Amino acid sequence: MKVGDLEKYGIPSRVIEAWRTRQGEYLLPVQQTAVQKKMLGQPGEWQKRKEYNMIVSAPTSSGKSFCAEMSAIQSLAMRRKVVMLFPLKSLIEEKFRQFDKTYKPLGIKTLIVTGDHPENDSLFLAGDYHIALCIYEKFDSFLTASLDILKNIGLVVVDEIQTIAEPGRGAVLEQLLTKIRCSVYTPSILGLSAVIGDDSSSAGKLASWLDAIVVEERIRPVELIRGVATEGTYRFRSFNGNVDGEEPFESADVTGDTFEMFTKQVKASEGSTLIFLKSRMETMNAALKLASVSDWKEATNAIEKLSQEEPSFLIRSLKRALSRGVAFHNSDLTSKQREIVEQAFINKEIKAIFSTTTLAMGVNLPADTVYLETLKYSVGKYGGKPSLVPVSRAEFDNMTGRAGRLLASSSQTSGSQPVGKAIMMAQSEFDRDVLWSSYISCEQSEESESAFYSRPIED
């Protein structure tokens, strides 16, 4: 199905031309399936389309986000506003930059509604926007104040809808969706997720609750291999073909210096590398350590832009790393500073980024190779200091999914783009077997359960 065919569903020709420039000529499989399942109604009769609820469950880089854009533009064509909900501010900032570039020249106004932009609250309440990008909690508070803000909203998009199963904020998401479903207004709800599982488990249960259609895709447009490296061998399994394989991997020396082993691998790589670590301090220290032994070209443009930021130890450290084509990315950086790093990585100025999980969910940074730790810091139910716990399958899928991202400028076929690679490093064969069974060979998706009662009943 071609992008141009969307004109039959009420998409203005000017928007279609902008999409052709950015997306290419053809829809990806999950996008075509969503249209075939009546996400946009019937061709030529789109103005008669009734409100729908839909969950799009598909791997990373499969084109889920564009399903939301198609539906959003159609809603605007029907003179109804659009709210897109996200769990993280970093996702909203990245989405705003994309929308501002694509839609602002067409006269479509996008509004950020988060605690970092309180000046936009009055604009949102007055309806002075076309598309509003909101944090879950912020939108829930507006609904608490008045359900009438739903009066002229035609579509609510919920990105990373699997968050509904997380204790705490999952209850907030369930609460706001319940308010929408129980109100007299009937905006369509479109949920997006890469890790919610198939129709028979989590996606199916959630769809039943929302009275929604499920659109499921299991094939990535760009192949991804994921596996574990230890003792000179990288053992992997392909995402699409489910085929196992092995290849040589640089071993640690007699001193057992894992970082030195990792450094040799990264320096030998021709492509871009994204490394997920468990703490902010580790991302900065590792970036500086890699930069000290690298001879990559300086990220000149990024350094120049950072020179306009207020001087600090953090900025000096980041500029030192950038002088060798390396960077770190974590929540200590401002949204503007993270944007500078992200854009430099996209522009191939930066060869390697060390990040916390701030990049794991949804941010579209195409990397050739991803390295990841499978531990994270978590605070217990009784307070106290954070301790290390394993990352979930959903978090693993999100992190490894940053590898082999589909490039908009490339042909939309997996054969025309390099295979993405995700690597966990193990200390021993025993550790490798544990990681393999926990994250690679485990076929069963984690089922979603309601987290509503994880918050005090008074709420």
C-alpha positions in Angstrom: 0.0 0.0 0.0 1.3 3.4 -1.0 1.4 6.5 1.2 -0.5 8.3 -1.6 -3.4 5.9 -1.1 -4.1 7.6 2.3 -5.7 10.6 0.5 -8.8 8.4 0.1 -9.1 8.4 3.9 -9.2 12.2 4.2 -5.4 12.9 4.6 -4.6 16.2 3.0 -2.3 16.0 -0.1 0.2 18.5 1.5 0.6 16.2 4.5 1.0 13.2 2.2 3.9 14.9 0.4 5.6 15.6 3.7 5.2 12.0 4.7 6.6 10.8 1.3 9.7 12.9 1.9 10.2 11.6 5.5 8.8 8.0 5.3 9.2 6.9 1.7 6.7 5.8 -0.8 5.2 2.7 0.9 3.6 1.8 4.2 5.3 -0.8 6.4 3.4 -4.0 7.1 2.0 -3.0 10.5 0.8 0.3 9.1 -0.9 -1.4 6.2 -2.6 -3.9 8.6 -3.9 -1.1 10.8 -5.5 0.6 7.8 -7.0 -2.7 6.6 -8.5 -3.2 10.1 -10.4 0.0 9.6 -8.2 2.3 11.8 -9.1 5.1 9.3 -12.5 3.7 8.3 -13.5 2.9 4.7 -11.8 4.6 1.8 -14.0 7.4 0.5 -16.3 7.1 3.5 -13.9 8.2 6.3 -16.1 11.0 7.5 -18.7 8.4 8.5 -16.1 6.5 10.6 -17.2 5.8 14.1 -14.9 6.1 17.1 -12.6 3.0 17.5 -10.2 1.7 20.1 -7.1 -0.1 18.8 -3.9 -1.6 20.3 -0.9 -1.9 17.9 1.5 -4.5 19.2 4.7 -4.7 17.1 8.5 -4.9 17.5 10.7 -1.8 17.8 11.3 0.0 14.5 8.3 -1.6 12.9 6.4 1.7 12.3 3.9 1.9 15.2 4.3 5.6 15.7 3.3 6.4 12.1 0.0 4.6 12.8 -0.6 7.2 15.4 0.3 10.0 13.0 -2.1 8.7 10.3 -4.9 8.5 12.8 -4.0 11.9 14.3 -4.1 13.8 10.9 -7.4 12.2 10.0 -8.8 13.3 13.4 -7.6 16.9 12.7 -9.3 16.6 9.2 -12.5 15.9 11.1 -11.9 19.0 13.2 -11.2 17.0 16.3 -8.1 17.6 18.5 -5.5 14.9 19.4 -3.8 14.1 22.7 -0.7 11.9 22.7 0.3 10.4 26.1 3.9 9.4 27.0 5.5 8.0 30.2 8.7 10.1 29.8 9.5 13.7 29.2 12.4 12.7 27.0 10.0 11.0 24.7 7.8 14.1 24.5 10.8 16.4 23.7 12.0 14.0 20.9 8.5 13.7 19.5 7.9 17.5 19.6 11.1 18.1 17.6 9.9 15.6 14.9 6.4 17.0 14.8 7.5 20.6 14.8 9.8 19.9 11.8 7.1 18.0 9.9 3.9 19.7 10.7 4.6 23.3 11.7 5.2 24.4 8.1 1.8 23.0 7.4 0.1 25.1 10.0 -0.4 22.3 12.6 0.3 23.4 16.1 1.9 20.9 18.5 1.9 21.7 22.3 4.1 20.1 25.0 2.1 19.6 28.2 4.5 18.6 31.0 5.7 20.1 34.3 8.7 21.6 32.5 6.3 23.8 30.4 3.7 25.2 32.8 3.2 28.2 30.4 1.4 25.8 28.1 -1.3 24.7 30.6 -3.6 27.6 29.8 -3.2 27.0 26.1 -4.1 23.4 26.5 -7.2 24.1 28.7 -8.3 26.8 26.1 -7.9 24.2 23.3 -5.3 26.3 21.6 -3.5 23.4 19.9 -4.0 20.7 17.3 -1.8 18.0 18.8 -0.9 18.0 22.6 1.9 15.8 23.9 1.3 15.0 27.5 2.8 13.1 30.4 0.3 10.5 31.9 0.1 12.2 35.3 -0.5 15.7 33.9 -3.4 14.6 31.7 -4.9 12.6 34.6 -4.8 15.8 36.7 -6.6 17.7 34.0 -9.3 15.1 33.8 -9.7 15.2 37.6 -10.4 18.9 37.3 -12.8 18.6 34.4 -13.8 15.8 32.1 -15.1 18.5 29.7 -11.6 18.8 28.2 -12.5 15.7 26.3 -15.3 17.5 24.5 -13.4 18.3 21.4 -10.7 15.6 21.5 -11.2 13.0 18.8 -8.2 10.8 19.5 -6.1 9.8 22.6 -2.9 8.0 21.7 -1.2 6.1 24.6 2.5 5.4 23.8 4.1 2.5 25.7 0.7 1.3 26.9 2.4 -1.7 28.6 3.2 0.8 31.4 -0.3 0.2 32.7 1.0 -2.9 34.4 3.7 -1.1 36.4 3.1 -0.4 40.1 2.4 3.2 40.8 2.2 5.0 37.5 0.4 2.1 35.9 -2.5 2.8 38.2 -2.5 6.5 37.0 -2.7 5.3 33.4 -5.5 2.9 34.2 -7.3 5.6 36.2 -7.2 8.1 33.3 -8.3 5.5 30.7 -11.2 4.6 33.0 -12.3 8.3 33.2 -12.2 8.5 29.4 -14.2 5.3 28.9 -16.8 6.2 31.6 -17.3 9.8 30.4 -20.1 10.9 28.0 -17.4 11.8 25.5 -16.1 9.1 23.1 -12.6 9.9 21.8 -10.9 7.0 20.1 -8.1 5.3 22.1 -5.0 4.1 20.2 -2.4 2.2 22.3 1.1 1.5 21.1 3.6 -1.1 22.5 6.6 -3.1 21.4 6.6 -5.4 24.4 3.0 -6.1 25.3 3.0 -9.6 23.9 0.5 -11.2 21.5 -3.2 -11.2 21.2 -3.7 -14.2 23.5 -1.9 -12.7 26.5 -1.4 -9.1 27.6 -2.5 -7.4 24.4 -5.7 -9.5 24.2 -6.6 -8.9 27.9 -6.1 -5.2 27.6 -8.0 -5.0 24.3 -10.9 -6.8 26.0 -11.0 -4.2 28.7 -10.8 -1.3 26.3 -13.1 -2.9 23.7 -10.3 -2.5 21.2 -9.1 -4.2 18.0 -5.6 -5.7 18.2 -3.1 -5.1 15.3 -0.2 -7.4 15.8 3.1 -7.6 13.9 6.0 -9.9 14.8 8.5 -9.2 12.1 11.0 -6.3 12.2 11.6 -4.4 8.9 15.3 -4.6 9.9 16.7 -7.9 11.2 18.1 -8.0 14.8 20.4 -10.6 16.4 20.5 -10.7 20.2 22.8 -12.8 22.3 25.4 -13.3 25.0 29.2 -13.0 24.6 31.7 -14.8 26.9 35.0 -16.7 26.6 35.7 -15.7 23.0 32.3 -16.5 21.5 29.2 -14.5 20.8 26.2 -16.8 20.8 23.0 -15.2 19.2 19.5 -15.8 17.9 17.9 -13.8 15.1 14.7 -11.9 15.9 12.8 -12.6 12.6 14.1 -16.0 11.6 14.6 -17.4 15.2 17.9 -18.9 13.9 20.8 -19.5 16.3 24.4 -18.8 15.5 27.9 -18.1 16.9 30.8 -15.8 15.9 34.2 -14.9 17.5 34.2 -12.3 20.2 37.3 -10.6 21.7 38.1 -12.3 25.0 39.3 -10.7 28.2 43.0 -10.9 28.9 44.5 -12.9 31.8 43.7 -10.1 34.2 40.0 -10.5 33.4 39.6 -6.9 32.3 36.1 -7.0 30.8 36.1 -3.3 30.0 39.3 -3.7 28.0 37.6 -6.6 26.1 34.6 -4.4 25.4 36.8 -1.4 24.3 38.6 -3.6 21.7 35.3 -4.7 20.3 33.8 -1.2 20.1 36.9 0.3 18.6 37.0 -2.4 15.9 33.4 -1.8 15.0 32.6 0.2 11.9 29.2 1.4 12.9 27.6 3.3 15.8 27.3 1.8 19.3 24.9 2.4 22.1 25.8 1.1 25.6 23.3 0.9 28.4 24.7 1.0 32.0 22.9 0.9 35.3 23.8 4.3 36.8 24.4 7.9 35.7 27.9 8.0 37.2 28.9 4.9 35.4 27.8 6.3 32.0 30.1 9.4 32.5 33.1 7.4 33.8 32.9 4.8 31.1 32.5 7.5 28.3 35.6 9.3 29.6 37.5 6.0 29.9 36.7 5.0 26.3 37.5 8.5 25.0 41.0 8.3 26.7 41.9 5.3 24.5 40.1 6.2 21.3 41.3 8.3 18.4 37.9 8.9 16.7 37.2 12.3 15.1 36.1 15.1 17.3 32.3 15.9 17.4 32.9 19.5 16.4 29.3 20.7 15.9 28.2 19.2 19.2 31.1 20.8 21.1 30.3 24.1 19.6 26.7 24.0 20.6 27.6 22.9 24.1 29.9 25.9 24.4 26.7 28.0 24.6 25.6 26.2 27.7 26.4 27.4 31.2 29.9 26.0 32.2 29.9 23.1 34.7 31.8 20.0 35.6 29.2 18.0 33.7 29.6 20.0 30.5 33.4 20.0 30.7 33.3 16.2 31.1 30.9 15.8 28.1 33.0 18.0 25.9 36.1 16.0 26.8 34.4 12.8 25.7 33.0 14.4 22.6 36.6 15.5 21.6 37.1 11.8 20.8 33.7 11.0 19.3 32.2 9.5 22.5 29.3 10.8 24.7 27.2 10.0 27.7 23.4 10.5 27.9 21.5 10.5 31.2 19.0 12.5 33.3 21.7 14.8 34.7 21.8 16.5 31.3 19.1 19.0 30.4 16.7 18.2 27.5 18.6 20.6 25.3 21.9 19.0 26.1 20.5 15.5 25.4 19.1 16.8 22.1 22.6 18.0 21.1 24.0 14.5 21.9 21.2 12.7 20.2 21.5 14.8 17.0 25.3 14.3 16.9 24.8 10.6 17.2 22.2 10.6 14.3 24.6 12.7 12.2 27.4 10.1 12.9 29.6 12.7 14.7 29.5 10.4 17.8 30.6 6.7 17.5 29.5 5.5 20.9 27.0 6.7 23.6 26.9 5.4 27.2 23.4 5.8 28.5 21.1 4.9 31.3 17.6 3.6 30.5 16.5 7.2 29.6 17.1 6.1 26.0 15.6 2.7 26.2 12.0 3.5 25.7 10.9 4.9 22.4 13.6 7.4 21.4 14.5 6.8 17.8 18.3 6.7 17.8 19.5 4.2 15.1 22.5 2.3 16.4 24.2 -0.6 14.7 25.2 -2.3 17.9 23.8 -2.2 21.4 25.6 -3.4 24.5 23.6 -3.7 27.7 23.9 -4.6 31.4 20.9 -6.6 32.6 20.8 -5.0 36.1 19.3 -1.8 37.2 18.9 0.1 40.5 15.5 -0.1 42.2 14.1 1.2 45.4 12.3 -1.4 47.6 8.8 -1.1 49.0 10.1 -0.2 52.4 12.4 2.6 51.3 16.1 2.5 52.0 18.9 2.7 49.4 18.4 1.4 45.9 19.7 -2.1 45.2 20.4 -4.0 42.0 17.7 -6.1 40.4 17.4 -7.8 37.0 15.8 -5.8 34.2 12.5 -7.2 33.0 11.9 -8.9 29.6 10.0 -5.7 28.5 13.0 -3.5 29.4 15.4 -5.9 27.7 13.3 -5.8 24.5 13.2 -2.0 24.5 16.9 -1.7 25.0 17.9 -4.3 22.4 15.4 -2.8 20.1 17.5 0.3 19.7 19.8 -1.7 17.4 19.0 -2.0 13.7 16.6 0.9 13.7 14.8 1.6 10.3 16.2 4.7 8.7 13.6 6.9 7.0 15.9 7.7 4.1 16.6 4.0 3.3 14.6 1.6 1.3 11.9 0.0 3.5 13.1 -3.5 3.2 15.2 -5.4 5.7 17.6 -6.7 3.1 18.8 -3.2 2.2 19.9 -2.3 5.7 22.6 -3.7 8.0 21.5 -6.2 10.6 21.3 -4.8 14.2 23.2 -6.5 16.9 22.5 -6.6 20.7 25.1 -8.0 23.1 25.0 -9.0 26.7 28.5 -9.8 28.2 28.7 -12.7 30.7 31.5 -13.4 33.1 31.3 -17.2 32.7 29.5 -19.9 30.7 27.1 -20.3 33.7 26.2 -16.6 33.5 25.8 -17.0 29.7 23.4 -19.9 30.1 21.3 -17.9 32.7 21.1 -14.8 30.6 20.3 -16.9 27.5 17.4 -18.7 29.2 16.1 -15.5 30.9 16.1 -13.2 27.8 16.7 -15.1 24.6 15.2 -18.5 24.6 12.2 -17.5 26.9 9.3 -17.5 24.5 6.6 -16.5 26.9 5.9 -12.8 27.2 5.3 -11.2 30.6 1.6 -11.0 31.1 0.1 -7.6 32.1 -1.9 -7.4 35.2 -3.8 -4.4 36.6 -1.7 -2.3 38.9 -4.6 -0.2 40.1 -4.4 -1.2 43.7 -0.7 -0.3 43.9 -1.8 3.2 44.9 -3.6 4.2 48.0 -7.4 3.7 47.7 -7.9 7.3 48.7 -6.4 8.3 45.4 
